[in-house]
Amino acid sequence: MTEPIKIDNTGEMIAAIPAMLGFVPSQSVVLVFLAGNRLSHIARMDFGEMDHLLVTAAISRSNDTEGVYVIVIADNRTFHQVLDESERVIAMLLGAGADVWGSFYTPSIRGGETWTDMRGLFETGTIPDPTTTQVGAATVLNGRTIARDRSELTARYRRKDSVTVTDRRRARVAKETMGEEFASSIIRELAELVSTRTTPDSALAARVGLLLTTDIHARDAILGLAVIDPNVASETMEAIASKLRTRERVAALTVAGFFAYVNFQGPAAGSAFTAAREEATQHPLCDTRMLGLLEQALTAGLHPTMIRKLAGTGVRIAREKFRVELPAPSDAWI
């Protein structure tokens, strides 16, 4: 079992935020919720955009939260603007019943930057390099990447190329020829790619896109790939989605967002869901039922462990319906 990572001071807590979010925030207010000495969850909103509904949703994400830290990250703002924003958010938190343990400000999250205590005597300290902290090192060891900013995170879910007409034709022929084995073979191939961290090619992307939009049981079975490695599963489906269009792209982005969600990467999941919704808006016949449910869950702050149950169901479907043996979820999975 992995030993818990200890954060010893304010600078280390602020330096850990990019790893927890998946990108380096700027012009933001970040709420760090704790249950005793354990991190419960984290929420971020643009500077000046935090409101009562968002605060209430953030608080309700966990019933064991005991306290919250407010971190304001904003450059090109006057000290009075930062202080006003800090006090405004604190007032909303207190009004919603939260116990605010502290409020800190920094112009940016980078090594050597100064943080300031906004609720005490304006004491200051230094933020260590986020890449050198234990949290940052653990993030890299787990295969996760930290985007330089939110726009880089969003760019991961843009269309980069497209499967060819030949790829699509061959996918349809394979489906007609292989019958029920078509789905089983793709699920096995995806499981192998996730296990070996291999980049999918356009031919596989065409087959996956066809499967996702024609077999809802197969789609649900594919969710079980998260049990192998949710981070690699997300990257794999992200790469597949980048090659697809219309309803196939919507389906692949939805699954990629699911994998990010269960991997505690809420901002990445949100970016995937936003890209899926934008694609679906251009193509009204897309099936967005699963997308809508996941969007609602993320907006409501449903904890990733609750969503992870879908992956366990996917493992069962893969075994019973498609004869694909995916790993059983461990006790630590839920």
Secondary structure, DSSP 8 states (H G I E B T S, - for coil): --------SHHHHHHHHHHHHSB---SEEEEEEEETTEEEEEEEEETT---HHHHHHHHTT-TT--EEEEEEE-SS--HHHHHHHHHHHHHHHHHTT--EEEEEEES--STT-EEEESSSS--EEE---GGGSHHHHHHHHTT---BSSHHHHHHTTS------HHHHHHHHHHHHHHTTHHHHHHHHHHHHHHHHT----HHHHHHHHHHHHH-HHHHHHHGGGGGT-HHHHHHHHHHHHTT--HHHHHHHHHHHHHHHHHTT-HHHHHHHHHHHHHHHHH-TTS--HHHHHHHHHHHHT--HHHHTHHHHHHHHHHHHHH--------TTT-
